[in-house]
Amino acid sequence: MAHRATLKDVAAEAGVSVTTVSLVLNRRPARVSAAKREAIAKAARRLNYVPNQNARSLVTRQSKLVALIVPDIENLFFAALAKCVEDECAAQGYSLIVANSDDSRAAEHDLMQRLASRGVDGVMLIPARESCADGSGAELEKDVRRTPCPVVLIDRLVRCGWCDAVGFDNYLGGRLAARYLLDEGHERIGVVTGGTAETGADDRLRGFVDAVERAGETFDPSLCIEGDYRFDGGYRAADRIIDSGATAVFCCNDVMALGFRHRMAERGLHVPGDVRVIGYDNILKRFGLDWQMTTIEQSVTDLASACWRTLQGRMGSTVRVESGNGRPWLADPQVEVLVPKLVRASLA
């Protein structure tokens, strides 16, 4: 194994003390001449010195590691969010660990334990779908309360009230989608949900149905088909909705909308002439996919910035916390709800 340069090696190369090297390389106040500082910098470069973060963590009580747990890394929205969160972390000198729970409560539980054992400074968590089902939230809450570092919930269970959380107003997003289709004169409208056991998907559906009914129209529940936020979910739902005579469909994410439109194309149907399709997330253009789609935008950039801002503020408070009951992310949880917006596309 190659020798890893230490502070002692740099000190010997530069002809100064280990203490002086430590002060200079860690940018701490010290009475060191410009010549000696330059000699230390040159020695560190020649030796390819890399700071030992484990040793530094013992002094600072910070690992400079944070974690993001997502339920499905193949989901384009979560993948894009991970990239934006990593950018936020890197700008502040933190490294990000991204972990995938596969929407499993058991996997989520194991990940939280393992990440805590790695000494991460904070966790950003998009709860698994199983954790959002009725009666399952208590187990997630136990895990969060056992976690020794700050935790911020993202996207799901945003209004749970027992932990810091950041997410979009899914109910409003559903209403925006309904209002858009109603204003176009559509009366028979299908919906492809993401699975209403998950709180965000349920909120989108409730917002949509409430807007339809408040407009004096009747929502036909037979036109509501549960999907899985994947391409196949929209594709499989298409025949049933098209054959029902629906003139429009609200797909609760863009990927399902793509699947729906693909099946339409196979049947020789066109958007918007035969069926108007509206998606959710406005994520496709980030991946060079079909960006000409009317959709409800949840800005991953804004979400990443908000959740990182919340977590960073809490990590700064941990050094002042003496007991578990004093942890502010649990004792005084803050919830930030972001506002989605309608993005129209001429060919949608």
C-alpha positions in Angstrom: 0.0 0.0 0.0 1.4 3.4 -1.0 2.4 5.7 1.9 -0.1 8.4 2.6 1.6 11.7 3.4 0.9 13.0 6.9 1.3 16.4 8.6 4.6 15.2 10.0 5.9 14.5 6.5 4.8 17.9 5.3 6.5 19.5 8.4 9.8 17.7 7.7 9.7 18.7 4.0 9.0 22.4 4.8 11.4 22.5 7.8 8.7 23.7 10.3 6.8 22.2 13.2 3.7 19.9 12.8 1.7 22.5 14.7 2.6 25.2 12.2 1.6 23.0 9.3 -1.7 22.1 10.9 -2.5 25.8 11.6 -1.6 26.9 8.0 -3.3 24.0 6.2 -6.4 24.4 8.3 -6.5 28.1 7.7 -6.4 29.0 11.3 -5.0 32.2 12.7 -1.2 31.9 13.2 1.9 34.2 13.2 3.6 32.5 10.3 5.6 34.4 7.6 4.5 34.4 4.0 7.7 32.6 3.1 6.9 29.7 5.5 3.3 29.5 4.3 4.5 29.2 0.7 7.1 26.5 1.8 4.3 24.5 3.5 2.0 24.8 0.5 4.7 23.6 -1.9 5.6 20.7 0.4 2.0 19.7 0.6 1.7 19.7 -3.2 4.9 17.8 -3.7 3.9 15.1 -1.3 0.3 15.0 -2.6 -0.9 15.6 1.0 -4.6 15.0 1.5 -6.2 16.0 4.9 -7.3 13.0 6.9 -11.0 13.7 7.4 -11.4 11.1 10.1 -8.7 12.7 12.2 -10.2 16.1 11.6 -13.6 14.8 12.6 -12.3 13.9 16.0 -11.4 17.5 16.6 -14.3 19.3 14.9 -17.0 16.7 15.7 -18.1 17.0 12.1 -17.6 14.3 9.4 -18.5 16.7 6.5 -20.7 13.9 5.2 -24.4 14.1 4.8 -26.9 11.6 3.4 -29.8 11.7 1.1 -32.2 8.6 1.1 -34.5 8.3 -1.9 -37.2 5.8 -2.5 -36.3 5.1 -6.2 -33.0 6.4 -7.7 -34.3 5.4 -11.2 -37.2 7.9 -10.8 -36.1 10.9 -12.8 -37.3 13.4 -10.3 -35.4 11.8 -7.4 -32.2 11.5 -9.6 -32.4 15.1 -10.6 -33.0 16.1 -7.0 -29.9 14.1 -5.9 -27.8 16.0 -8.4 -29.0 19.4 -7.2 -28.6 18.5 -3.5 -25.0 17.3 -4.2 -24.3 20.6 -5.9 -25.5 22.5 -2.8 -23.5 20.3 -0.4 -20.3 20.5 -2.5 -20.5 24.3 -2.5 -20.2 24.2 1.3 -17.4 21.6 1.5 -19.7 18.6 2.2 -19.8 15.2 0.5 -23.1 13.5 -0.2 -24.0 9.8 0.2 -27.0 8.9 -1.8 -28.8 5.7 -0.7 -31.8 4.0 -2.3 -34.6 2.5 -0.1 -36.5 0.9 -3.0 -39.6 2.3 -1.3 -39.2 -0.3 1.5 -39.7 0.4 5.1 -37.3 -2.3 6.1 -34.6 -1.0 3.8 -35.2 2.5 5.0 -34.8 1.4 8.6 -31.5 -0.4 7.9 -30.1 2.6 5.9 -30.8 5.0 8.7 -28.9 2.8 11.2 -26.0 2.3 8.8 -25.7 5.9 7.9 -25.8 7.0 11.6 -23.0 4.5 12.3 -20.9 6.2 9.5 -21.1 9.5 11.5 -23.0 11.6 9.0 -23.7 15.1 10.1 -27.2 15.1 8.8 -29.8 13.1 6.8 -32.3 14.3 4.2 -35.0 11.6 3.8 -37.7 11.1 1.2 -39.7 8.5 3.1 -40.5 5.1 1.6 -44.1 4.6 0.4 -44.6 2.0 3.1 -43.7 4.6 5.7 -46.5 6.9 4.4 -49.2 4.3 4.6 -51.7 4.4 7.5 -50.2 3.1 10.7 -46.6 3.0 9.4 -45.5 6.5 10.2 -44.9 5.7 13.8 -42.1 3.3 13.0 -40.4 6.0 10.8 -40.7 8.5 13.6 -39.0 6.1 16.0 -36.1 5.8 13.6 -35.8 9.5 13.2 -35.8 10.1 16.9 -33.1 7.5 17.4 -30.9 9.1 14.8 -28.2 11.3 16.5 -28.0 13.9 13.8 -30.5 16.3 12.3 -33.1 14.8 9.8 -35.1 16.7 7.2 -38.1 15.0 5.6 -38.5 15.8 1.9 -41.5 15.6 -0.5 -43.5 13.1 1.5 -45.1 13.4 5.0 -44.3 17.1 4.7 -47.1 18.2 7.1 -46.4 15.4 9.6 -45.6 18.0 12.3 -43.0 16.0 14.3 -39.9 16.7 12.3 -38.4 19.4 10.0 -39.8 19.0 6.5 -39.6 20.6 3.1 -41.8 19.9 0.1 -44.2 21.2 -2.5 -47.9 21.8 -2.1 -49.3 18.7 -3.9 -52.9 19.6 -3.2 -52.4 22.9 -5.0 -50.6 21.1 -7.9 -53.6 18.9 -8.4 -55.9 21.9 -8.4 -53.8 23.7 -11.0 -53.9 20.6 -13.3 -57.7 20.4 -13.0 -58.2 24.1 -13.6 -56.2 24.0 -16.7 -58.2 21.1 -18.2 -61.5 22.5 -17.1 -60.7 25.9 -18.6 -60.1 24.1 -21.9 -63.7 22.7 -21.8 -62.9 19.1 -20.8 -65.5 17.4 -18.8 -64.6 13.7 -19.0 -61.0 13.5 -17.6 -58.9 10.5 -16.6 -56.3 10.5 -13.9 -53.2 8.2 -13.6 -52.1 8.4 -9.9 -48.8 7.5 -8.3 -50.5 5.2 -5.8 -52.7 7.0 -3.3 -51.2 5.2 -0.3 -48.4 7.7 -0.6 -49.4 11.1 0.9 -48.1 13.3 -2.0 -50.0 11.3 -4.6 -53.1 11.3 -2.5 -52.9 15.1 -2.1 -52.5 15.6 -5.9 -55.6 13.5 -6.5 -57.6 15.2 -3.8 -56.7 18.6 -5.1 -57.7 17.6 -8.6 -61.1 16.1 -7.6 -62.0 19.0 -5.4 -61.3 21.5 -8.2 -63.5 19.5 -10.6 -66.3 19.2 -8.2 -66.1 22.9 -7.1 -66.5 23.7 -10.8 -69.8 22.0 -10.8 -68.6 18.9 -12.7 -68.7 15.3 -11.6 -65.5 13.3 -11.3 -65.9 9.7 -12.5 -63.8 7.5 -10.1 -63.7 4.7 -12.7 -61.4 7.0 -14.7 -58.9 7.0 -11.8 -56.2 4.4 -12.4 -53.4 3.7 -10.0 -49.9 3.9 -11.5 -46.4 3.5 -10.0 -44.7 6.7 -11.2 -43.1 4.7 -14.0 -43.4 4.7 -17.8 -45.3 1.4 -17.7 -47.8 2.8 -15.3 -49.0 5.4 -17.8 -48.7 3.0 -20.7 -50.9 0.4 -19.1 -53.5 2.9 -18.0 -53.9 4.4 -21.5 -56.3 1.9 -23.1 -58.8 2.0 -20.3 -58.9 5.8 -20.2 -58.9 6.3 -24.0 -61.7 3.7 -24.5 -63.8 5.4 -21.8 -64.2 8.4 -24.1 -62.1 10.7 -21.9 -60.8 13.8 -23.8 -58.1 14.6 -21.3 -55.9 12.9 -18.7 -53.9 14.1 -15.7 -50.8 11.9 -15.2 -49.3 12.5 -11.7 -45.7 12.5 -13.0 -44.1 13.2 -16.4 -42.7 9.7 -16.9 -46.2 8.2 -16.7 -47.4 10.9 -19.1 -44.7 9.8 -21.5 -45.9 6.2 -21.2 -49.5 7.3 -21.8 -48.5 9.3 -24.9 -46.5 6.4 -26.3 -49.5 4.1 -26.1 -51.6 6.8 -27.8 -49.0 7.0 -30.7 -49.2 3.2 -31.1 -53.0 3.6 -31.6 -52.5 6.3 -34.1 -53.8 9.0 -31.7 -52.4 12.5 -31.3 -51.8 15.0 -28.5 -53.7 17.3 -28.0 -56.2 16.6 -30.9 -57.4 13.3 -29.6 -56.6 13.4 -25.9 -55.0 16.3 -24.0 -52.3 15.1 -21.6 -50.8 17.0 -18.6 -47.9 15.7 -16.5 -46.3 16.6 -13.2 -42.8 17.6 -12.2 -41.4 19.3 -15.3 -38.4 17.1 -15.2 -38.1 15.7 -18.7 -36.0 18.5 -20.3 -33.2 17.9 -17.8 -32.7 14.5 -19.4 -33.2 15.5 -23.0 -36.6 13.9 -23.3 -39.9 15.1 -24.6 -40.0 18.6 -23.1 -43.0 19.7 -25.1 -45.5 18.8 -22.5 -47.8 20.8 -20.3 -47.0 19.9 -16.8 -47.0 21.1 -13.1 -43.5 22.1 -12.2 -41.9 21.2 -8.9 -38.5 22.9 -9.2 -35.8 20.4 -8.0 -33.4 23.3 -7.8 -35.7 25.1 -5.4 -36.4 22.0 -3.4 -32.7 21.1 -3.1 -31.8 24.6 -2.0 -34.6 24.7 0.6 -33.9 21.3 2.2 -30.1 21.9 2.3 -30.7 25.3 3.9 -32.8 23.7 6.6 -30.4 20.9 7.2 -27.4 23.2 7.3 -29.0 25.4 9.9 -29.8 22.4 12.1 -26.3 21.0 11.8 -24.9 24.3 13.0 -27.1 24.0 16.1 -26.0 20.4 17.1 -22.9 21.6 19.0 -25.2 23.5 21.4 -27.6 20.6 22.0 -27.1 18.7 25.2 -29.9 16.1 25.1 -32.2 14.3 22.7 -35.2 16.3 23.9 -33.4 19.5 23.0 -32.9 18.7 19.3 -34.6 21.6 17.6 -35.5 19.6 14.4 -37.8 17.5 16.7 -38.5 19.9 19.6 -39.5 22.8 17.3 -40.0 21.4 13.8 -40.1 23.7 10.9 -42.1 23.0 7.7 -41.5 24.8 4.4 -44.1 24.3 1.7 -43.1 25.4 -1.8 -45.5 26.4 -4.5 -45.8 24.5 -7.8 -46.7 26.2 -11.0 -48.3 25.3 -14.3 -45.9 25.2 -17.3 -47.7 25.2 -20.6 -46.3 23.7 -23.8 -47.8 24.4 -27.2 -47.7 20.8 -28.4 -49.0 19.2 -25.2 
